Amino acid sequence: MRLIAADVRKKATWCYGSDPWPTILKTLATDGTAAMVLYRFTQAARTHRMPVVEMLLNKATNLAGGCVIGRGADFGPGFVLIHSNGVVINGNVRGGSNVLIEHQVTIGADRRQTPVLGSDLFIGAGAKIVGGVMVGDGARIGANAVVVHDVAPNTTVVGIPAKPVQRREDRAPQAAARPSAADETNGSQG
C-alpha cells in the first residue's frame, strides 16, 4: 500500500502541484491511475507467489489502462503513468523511483537485453527505449525519441536516434561564461 500511496501522491503533485486529500481523490479518477494501482497489485501478487492472481491483475491492467506492463517489471516508489494508453513495458525492465511516463511509450528488449532506468526520470510521449541501455538518474527523454545508447545522468535527449541536447548540471557554468548585454556595452566603452 505504501508504493500505491507514493505513486498516487507523485502523480497528484505532477498533475495538480500538491497532494492534499481532495487532490489525491481527484487524481484517482485521472487517466493512467487505475493502471498504476493494478500494476502495484500485480507486483504484490508476484511477491506473494500467486501466479494466477498475478496473471489476472496483469490482464486487468491491460484492459483498464490500455497498456501492457510485463509482470516482472520493477519500479520504485513514485511510478507514474501520466497517460497509460499505448504504454508497453517489458517484464525484465528495472526502474528507480519517481519515473514519470507519458502515453505511447515503449520500454523494451532487444536480443534479450532490457533497459535499466535510474530515478527521477521523465519519459515523453511516444518515446522508445530499447535494448540493454542505462538511463541515468535525472534524465529526460524527449517525445518520440528513440533511445538505443546509454543516457548520462541529468541529460535531456531527443531525436532518432536520441542525442543529448542539454545537461542540467552544465547549465549554470555556461550561463556564467556568456557575457550579458551590459558586460558587452561596458567592455566596448573602456
N, C-alpha and C positions, 0 to 999 in steps of 0.2 A: 504494500500500500504506500510505503514511503516513496518508491520510484514513481508511482502514478501521481502522487501529490506533487513531487518535484517537477514532473513533466508538465502537469496542468498549470502549476504556478509559473513556470518558464514561459509557457505559451500565453498565459494571461498578461505577463509583463511584456512580451513581444507584441501582442495584438493591441493591448489597451494601456500599456505604460505603468500598470500597477497590479497588485494581486490581492485586494481585499475580497471578502466572501461574495459580494454581489458580482464582482468581475469574474471570479472563479466560476460561478454558476453560469454566467453568460458564455464563458469560454467552453464549458462542457457542451454547449449547443453548436459550437463552430465546426466548420468542415475540418476533418482530419482528427479531431479529438477522439471520436469513437475508435478509430483505427489505432491510435496511440494506446488507449486503455486496453483494448483487446490484445494488442501486441504484448503488453506487460503481463496480462493474464496468461497468454501463451507461454511466456518465459517462466512464469511461476509453475505452470503445469509441467514444463520440461524439467525444472529444478526438482520437482516432487515425483518425477518419473511416472507421469500419467500420459502415455503416448496417445491414447485415443482422445482424451480431452484436449491435449495439445494440438492434435490434428484438426479437431472440430473448431477450436478457437482460431486457429490459423485460417481456416476457410471462412469463418465469420469475419475476420479482419478484412479478407479479400472482398466479401460481399458488402460489408458496412462502409468500408473506406475506399473501395475501388483501387486497392493497392496490393502488392504481393511483398510480404516481408518474410524471408526464409526463417523457419522455426529456430535455427541455431544462431541467427544474428544476435549480436550482443552490444548494447549501448548502455552507457552510464546514465545517471540522473540528468534530467533536462533534455530528453529526447523529444523533439517537436516536429510534427508534420504540420506545417503551416497550411498546406492543402494536400490531401492524400491522393487525389486522383492520379493514376498512372505511375505512381512510385513503385519501383521494383528494387528490392534489396536482397542480394544473395545471402543464403543461410550461413555462410562462413565469414561474413563481414564482422569486424570488430571496430567499435567506435567508443570514444571517450564520452565525457559529459558535455552537456549544452551543445548538442548537434541539432541545428535547425535546417529542415529540408523543405523546399518548395515542391510544387507539383511536377509530374513527368520526369522525375529524377531516376536514373538507373545507377545503382552501385553494384557492379557485377564482376564475375570471374572471367579470366582469360587463361586458358590452359591450366585450369585448377588453381590459379593464383588469384587471391582476392585482396581488395584494398584494406588497409588499416587506417582508420581515421582518428585523428587526435581530438582534443577537446576544444570547445568554444569555436565551432565551425559554422559557417553559413554556406549552404549549397543552393544556388539559384535555380530557377525553373528550367527544366529541360536539360540540366547538366548530366553528363555521363562520366562516371569514374570507373575505369575498367582495368583489371589486371592487378598484379602484385605491387601496387603503388602505396606509398606512405604519404598521407596528407597531414602536415604538421599542425600543432596547436595554433589556434587563432587565424587559420587560413580562411579565405573567402573564395568560393568557386563561382564565377560569373554565370549568368543564364546561358544555356546551350553550349557551355564549354565542354570539351572532351578531354578529360584528364587521363593521360597514358604514361606520365612520368611523375616522379615524386614532386610534392609541393612543399616548399620550405615553410617553417612556422611564420605566422603573421604576414603571409603573402597573399595577394589577390591575383588570381589567374583568370584569363579569358581566352576565347578563341578555340579553333580546331586546327591542330591540337592546342591545348591550353598552354599559354605562355604567361610568365609573370609580368604584371604591369605596375605593381606597387608593393613595397614592403613598408608596413606601418612604422616600424622602428627606425627606418631610414628617413621618414618624412621630416622630422624636426631638424636634423642636420642640414638637409637640402634647403629648407626654408631659411635657415640662419645663414647659409652660404650665399643665397641670392641677394643682391643689393636691392634695396627698396628704391622707389622713385625719389624719395627725399635724399637718400645717400648719393644717387647719381647726380642730382641737382647740386648738392654741396660739394661733390668732387669736382664738378666742372667749373665752380667758381674759384677754386683755390689754386 
